[in-house]
Amino acid sequence: MKDRPPSSLSAEVVTSAVWDAIAQIPGVADLYRKPLQSLGERVHLERHGPVRLTDDADGPLLEVHIVLEPGASVSGVGEAVARAGAGYLAQAAGTSIGHVEVYVDDVADAGAE
């Protein structure tokens, strides 16, 4: 697997495009970032952010790490994120996405708003 996007899109553009596609999906609180990932993004050392587009044996692989809203359906939100992210990115990159993996890495605090 290559460590860079298969298209000419930068990692930042891929992340932004996928976030635009999934931000309004009920149950998605945010993209998941570890504290050190957030720091790495600020100083441009980030290698593996919350959204990755890489080459896989089956074609482009989209990997999305999210924070779920409390009480949201993991499978329902995961399926919606996969469809929306892949569809939007396929339009932006001009290529179909071969496989999507959605990871729910955290659940937002119920009182945090």
Secondary structure, 3 states (H helix, E strand, C coil): CCCCCCCCCCHHHHHHHHHHHHCCCCCEEEECCCHHHHHHHHCCCCCCCCEEEEEECCEEEEEEEEEECCCCCHHHHHHHHHHHHHHHHHHHHCCCCCEEEEEEEEECCCCCC
